[in-house]
Amino acid sequence: MPNQSERAIEVFFSYSHKDEAMRDELAEHLANLRRQEKINDWHDRKIPAGGEWRNEIDGHLNSADLILRPSSRNSNRPMRRLRGVHWKEWIRVQTLNEL
C-alpha cells in the first residue's frame, strides 16, 4: 500500500478491440502493481452501460500519466484520438517480450 505522499500512476489502455486479448494479457502482467495500488488502469470496457463514452474516454485519456497501446500486426488503429493529448509518457507495446 503506498504512503500518503505517493499517488497511483493513472494508466490508460489505447487499443483496437482486435487486440483486446493482448490488452488483457498486458493487464494481467500489471496486476501486482494494481494490487499494491501503484497504478490505476483504465480502458473503454470499464465504461458503464449508458455512460457517455466520449466524455469517459476523453476524461481518462487527459488525466493519464501513462498511455499503453498494445498493438498487433493485425491492427492498424489510427492515432487520431491521441493527437494533441499531453501526457507524461506514452508506450506502444507490440509484444509482451518488449516489457
N, CA and C atoms as a LAMMPS dump frame, in Angstrom:
ITEM: TIMESTEP
0
ITEM: NUMBER OF ATOMS
297
ITEM: BOX BOUNDS ff ff ff
-5.0000000000000000e+02 5.0000000000000000e+02
-5.0000000000000000e+02 5.0000000000000000e+02
-5.0000000000000000e+02 5.0000000000000000e+02
ITEM: ATOMS id mol type element x y z
1 1 1 N 0.832 -1.174 0
2 1 2 C 0 0 0
3 1 3 C 0.884 1.248 0
4 2 1 N 0.653 2.211 -0.937
5 2 2 C 1.503 3.389 -0.994
6 2 3 C 1.274 4.303 0.203
7 3 1 N 2.315 5.059 0.566
8 3 2 C 2.104 6.006 1.652
9 3 3 C 1.335 7.212 1.119
10 4 1 N 0.963 8.111 1.998
11 4 2 C 0.073 9.207 1.617
12 4 3 C 0.678 10.139 0.588
13 5 1 N 2.013 10.251 0.539
14 5 2 C 2.632 11.164 -0.417
15 5 3 C 2.714 10.563 -1.822
16 6 1 N 2.542 9.256 -1.946
17 6 2 C 2.589 8.607 -3.257
18 6 3 C 1.201 8.561 -3.864
19 7 1 N 1.14 8.86 -5.14
20 7 2 C -0.121 8.792 -5.859
21 7 3 C 0.01 7.688 -6.899
22 8 1 N -1.033 6.909 -7.055
23 8 2 C -1.008 5.837 -8.054
24 8 3 C -0.889 6.447 -9.449
25 9 1 N -0.143 5.782 -10.305
26 9 2 C 0.002 6.206 -11.697
27 9 3 C -1.27 5.834 -12.443
28 10 1 N -1.826 6.795 -13.153
29 10 2 C -3.026 6.563 -13.959
30 10 3 C -2.604 6.022 -15.323
31 11 1 N -3.006 4.788 -15.617
32 11 2 C -2.637 4.112 -16.863
33 11 3 C -3.87 4.013 -17.753
34 12 1 N -3.722 4.431 -19
35 12 2 C -4.799 4.384 -19.99
36 12 3 C -4.396 3.409 -21.087
37 13 1 N -5.25 2.426 -21.359
38 13 2 C -5.012 1.491 -22.469
39 13 3 C -5.684 2.048 -23.713
40 14 1 N -4.903 2.329 -24.732
41 14 2 C -5.421 2.738 -26.033
42 14 3 C -5.181 1.568 -26.98
43 15 1 N -6.235 0.944 -27.443
44 15 2 C -6.07 -0.289 -28.211
45 15 3 C -7.236 -0.483 -29.174
46 16 1 N -7.014 -1.287 -30.172
47 16 2 C -8.08 -1.727 -31.069
48 16 3 C -8.762 -2.925 -30.412
49 17 1 N -10.051 -3.048 -30.571
50 17 2 C -10.736 -4.205 -29.995
51 17 3 C -10.235 -5.505 -30.607
52 18 1 N -9.584 -5.442 -31.761
53 18 2 C -8.95 -6.634 -32.337
54 18 3 C -7.82 -7.127 -31.434
55 19 1 N -7.279 -6.222 -30.633
56 19 2 C -6.161 -6.545 -29.753
57 19 3 C -6.584 -6.646 -28.289
58 20 1 N -7.863 -6.915 -28.052
59 20 2 C -8.363 -6.985 -26.678
60 20 3 C -7.666 -8.078 -25.863
61 21 1 N -7.408 -9.216 -26.478
62 21 2 C -6.725 -10.3 -25.765
63 21 3 C -5.323 -9.862 -25.348
64 22 1 N -4.667 -9.114 -26.2
65 22 2 C -3.34 -8.601 -25.888
66 22 3 C -3.412 -7.598 -24.73
67 23 1 N -4.444 -6.757 -24.737
68 23 2 C -4.647 -5.81 -23.625
69 23 3 C -4.879 -6.568 -22.32
70 24 1 N -5.701 -7.609 -22.375
71 24 2 C -5.975 -8.412 -21.181
72 24 3 C -4.702 -9.053 -20.64
73 25 1 N -3.869 -9.558 -21.537
74 25 2 C -2.622 -10.192 -21.116
75 25 3 C -1.686 -9.166 -20.481
76 26 1 N -1.596 -7.991 -21.065
77 26 2 C -0.767 -6.932 -20.502
78 26 3 C -1.294 -6.517 -19.13
79 27 1 N -2.614 -6.382 -19.004
80 27 2 C -3.229 -6.027 -17.719
81 27 3 C -2.927 -7.084 -16.653
82 28 1 N -2.889 -8.332 -17.072
83 28 2 C -2.55 -9.416 -16.144
84 28 3 C -1.141 -9.238 -15.592
85 29 1 N -0.218 -8.826 -16.458
86 29 2 C 1.16 -8.604 -16.027
87 29 3 C 1.27 -7.413 -15.082
88 30 1 N 0.328 -6.513 -15.143
89 30 2 C 0.334 -5.327 -14.284
90 30 3 C -0.474 -5.523 -12.998
91 31 1 N -1.063 -6.703 -12.824
92 31 2 C -1.98 -6.951 -11.711
93 31 3 C -1.331 -6.717 -10.348
94 32 1 N -0.082 -7.09 -10.199
95 32 2 C 0.584 -6.904 -8.911
96 32 3 C 0.702 -5.418 -8.567
97 33 1 N 1.028 -4.59 -9.56
98 33 2 C 1.104 -3.143 -9.329
99 33 3 C -0.272 -2.576 -8.972
100 34 1 N -1.301 -3.125 -9.585
101 34 2 C -2.673 -2.697 -9.275
102 34 3 C -3.028 -3.078 -7.836
103 35 1 N -2.696 -4.314 -7.431
104 35 2 C -2.969 -4.772 -6.063
105 35 3 C -2.221 -3.937 -5.026
106 36 1 N -1.023 -3.499 -5.378
107 36 2 C -0.225 -2.67 -4.477
108 36 3 C -0.65 -1.197 -4.533
109 37 1 N -1.657 -0.909 -5.333
110 37 2 C -2.196 0.443 -5.515
111 37 3 C -1.149 1.419 -6.048
112 38 1 N -0.22 0.895 -6.86
113 38 2 C 0.778 1.74 -7.506
114 38 3 C 0.257 2.275 -8.837
115 39 1 N -0.709 1.551 -9.431
116 39 2 C -1.329 2.017 -10.671
117 39 3 C -2.85 1.87 -10.582
118 40 1 N -3.519 2.692 -11.343
119 40 2 C -4.95 2.546 -11.64
120 40 3 C -5.027 2.445 -13.145
121 41 1 N -5.477 1.317 -13.647
122 41 2 C -5.557 1.191 -15.099
123 41 3 C -6.997 1.329 -15.562
124 42 1 N -7.146 1.827 -16.798
125 42 2 C -8.475 2.074 -17.339
126 42 3 C -8.467 1.795 -18.839
127 43 1 N -9.604 1.279 -19.314
128 43 2 C -9.838 1.072 -20.743
129 43 3 C -11.328 1.214 -20.99
130 44 1 N -11.708 1.28 -22.242
131 44 2 C -13.096 1.6 -22.59
132 44 3 C -14.114 0.55 -22.171
133 45 1 N -13.683 -0.662 -21.877
134 45 2 C -14.623 -1.69 -21.424
135 45 3 C -15.116 -1.414 -19.997
136 46 1 N -14.517 -0.44 -19.338
137 46 2 C -14.938 -0.058 -17.989
138 46 3 C -16.012 1.032 -18.002
139 47 1 N -16.42 1.466 -19.18
140 47 2 C -17.494 2.465 -19.278
141 47 3 C -18.801 1.787 -18.886
142 48 1 N -19.525 2.355 -17.921
143 48 2 C -20.784 1.726 -17.503
144 48 3 C -21.834 1.789 -18.614
145 49 1 N -22.741 0.834 -18.593
146 49 2 C -23.823 0.813 -19.578
147 49 3 C -24.552 2.154 -19.547
148 50 1 N -24.762 2.724 -20.705
149 50 2 C -25.447 4.004 -20.807
150 50 3 C -24.541 5.19 -20.527
151 51 1 N -23.262 4.938 -20.275
152 51 2 C -22.317 6.022 -19.988
153 51 3 C -22.014 6.838 -21.228
154 52 1 N -21.619 8.058 -21.021
155 52 2 C -21.22 8.951 -22.117
156 52 3 C -19.815 8.551 -22.556
157 53 1 N -19.717 7.637 -23.508
158 53 2 C -18.433 7.028 -23.844
159 53 3 C -17.38 8.052 -24.265
160 54 1 N -17.746 9.04 -25.038
161 54 2 C -16.744 10.019 -25.496
162 54 3 C -16.181 10.802 -24.307
163 55 1 N -17.061 11.268 -23.407
164 55 2 C -16.605 12.01 -22.234
165 55 3 C -15.764 11.136 -21.315
166 56 1 N -16.173 9.882 -21.147
167 56 2 C -15.417 8.947 -20.303
168 56 3 C -14.002 8.751 -20.86
169 57 1 N -13.919 8.467 -22.152
170 57 2 C -12.618 8.226 -22.78
171 57 3 C -11.752 9.475 -22.705
172 58 1 N -12.293 10.614 -23.102
173 58 2 C -11.507 11.849 -23.091
174 58 3 C -11.04 12.212 -21.687
175 59 1 N -11.906 12.031 -20.697
176 59 2 C -11.535 12.339 -19.317
177 59 3 C -10.39 11.481 -18.828
178 60 1 N -10.468 10.185 -19.077
179 60 2 C -9.406 9.278 -18.632
180 60 3 C -8.135 9.481 -19.452
181 61 1 N -8.285 9.742 -20.724
182 61 2 C -7.125 9.977 -21.577
183 61 3 C -6.367 11.22 -21.128
184 62 1 N -7.09 12.278 -20.835
185 62 2 C -6.447 13.529 -20.437
186 62 3 C -5.838 13.481 -19.046
187 63 1 N -6.334 12.605 -18.178
188 63 2 C -5.787 12.518 -16.821
189 63 3 C -4.718 11.427 -16.693
190 64 1 N -4.457 10.697 -17.773
191 64 2 C -3.494 9.59 -17.721
192 64 3 C -2.064 10.093 -17.552
193 65 1 N -1.311 9.38 -16.728
194 65 2 C 0.127 9.618 -16.601
195 65 3 C 0.887 8.796 -17.633
196 66 1 N 0.3 7.662 -17.988
197 66 2 C 0.951 6.709 -18.882
198 66 3 C -0.099 6.132 -19.815
199 67 1 N 0.201 6.124 -21.103
200 67 2 C -0.709 5.549 -22.09
201 67 3 C -0.024 4.332 -22.695
202 68 1 N -0.647 3.181 -22.547
203 68 2 C -0.124 1.946 -23.128
204 68 3 C -0.967 1.61 -24.343
205 69 1 N -0.305 1.285 -25.428
206 69 2 C -1.007 0.973 -26.669
207 69 3 C -0.603 -0.403 -27.177
208 70 1 N -1.236 -1.471 -26.634
209 70 2 C -0.956 -2.799 -27.181
210 70 3 C -1.426 -2.85 -28.626
211 71 1 N -0.556 -3.302 -29.497
212 71 2 C -0.876 -3.261 -30.919
213 71 3 C -0.234 -4.446 -31.633
214 72 1 N -1.055 -5.211 -32.328
215 72 2 C -0.536 -6.353 -33.077
216 72 3 C -0.407 -5.973 -34.546
217 73 1 N 0.147 -6.878 -35.299
218 73 2 C 0.235 -6.654 -36.754
219 73 3 C -1.138 -6.698 -37.413
220 74 1 N -2.109 -7.296 -36.73
221 74 2 C -3.466 -7.397 -37.269
222 74 3 C -4.238 -6.084 -37.129
223 75 1 N -3.698 -5.178 -36.364
224 75 2 C -4.394 -3.929 -36.07
225 75 3 C -3.653 -2.757 -36.689
226 76 1 N -4.398 -1.884 -37.287
227 76 2 C -3.829 -0.666 -37.851
228 76 3 C -4.575 0.524 -37.289
229 77 1 N -4.762 0.55 -35.994
230 77 2 C -5.577 1.577 -35.35
231 77 3 C -4.956 2.952 -35.532
232 78 1 N -5.716 3.89 -36.055
233 78 2 C -5.173 5.24 -36.219
234 78 3 C -4.96 5.923 -34.875
235 79 1 N -4.108 6.901 -34.862
236 79 2 C -3.753 7.616 -33.637
237 79 3 C -4.586 8.882 -33.456
238 80 1 N -5.676 9.018 -34.174
239 80 2 C -6.446 10.271 -34.147
240 80 3 C -6.751 10.771 -32.749
241 81 1 N -7.236 9.912 -31.865
242 81 2 C -7.646 10.367 -30.533
243 81 3 C -6.453 10.761 -29.673
244 82 1 N -5.25 10.311 -30.03
245 82 2 C -4.08 10.632 -29.228
246 82 3 C -3.411 11.929 -29.65
247 83 1 N -3.674 12.402 -30.852
248 83 2 C -3.045 13.631 -31.318
249 83 3 C -3.476 14.809 -30.455
250 84 1 N -2.534 15.617 -30.078
251 84 2 C -2.834 16.803 -29.302
252 84 3 C -2.994 16.556 -27.811
253 85 1 N -2.893 15.309 -27.384
254 85 2 C -3.027 14.992 -25.968
255 85 3 C -1.656 15.149 -25.315
256 86 1 N -1.63 15.792 -24.186
257 86 2 C -0.376 15.949 -23.444
258 86 3 C -0.306 14.85 -22.394
259 87 1 N 0.765 14.126 -22.392
260 87 2 C 0.929 13.068 -21.41
261 87 3 C 2.382 13.022 -20.973
262 88 1 N 2.603 12.389 -19.853
263 88 2 C 3.962 12.3 -19.338
264 88 3 C 4.758 11.228 -20.059
265 89 1 N 4.08 10.144 -20.41
266 89 2 C 4.782 9.066 -21.09
267 89 3 C 3.782 8.247 -21.894
268 90 1 N 4.204 7.798 -23.06
269 90 2 C 3.369 7.001 -23.949
270 90 3 C 4.214 5.839 -24.438
271 91 1 N 3.681 4.638 -24.338
272 91 2 C 4.422 3.445 -24.747
273 91 3 C 3.56 2.623 -25.679
274 92 1 N 4.115 2.257 -26.82
275 92 2 C 3.436 1.35 -27.727
276 92 3 C 4.026 -0.038 -27.484
277 93 1 N 3.183 -0.952 -27.094
278 93 2 C 3.628 -2.302 -26.786
279 93 3 C 3.223 -3.208 -27.943
280 94 1 N 4.216 -3.764 -28.624
281 94 2 C 3.912 -4.66 -29.739
282 94 3 C 3.902 -6.11 -29.278
283 95 1 N 4.791 -6.453 -28.413
284 95 2 C 4.785 -7.794 -27.833
285 95 3 C 5.133 -7.66 -26.37
286 96 1 N 4.648 -8.575 -25.568
287 96 2 C 4.946 -8.523 -24.142
288 96 3 C 6.411 -8.802 -23.855
289 97 1 N 7.125 -9.365 -24.829
290 97 2 C 8.549 -9.602 -24.646
291 97 3 C 9.333 -8.306 -24.568
292 98 1 N 8.738 -7.203 -25.065
293 98 2 C 9.42 -5.915 -25.029
294 98 3 C 9.387 -5.291 -23.66
295 99 1 N 8.563 -5.806 -22.75
296 99 2 C 8.442 -5.176 -21.431
297 99 3 C 9.635 -5.458 -20.553
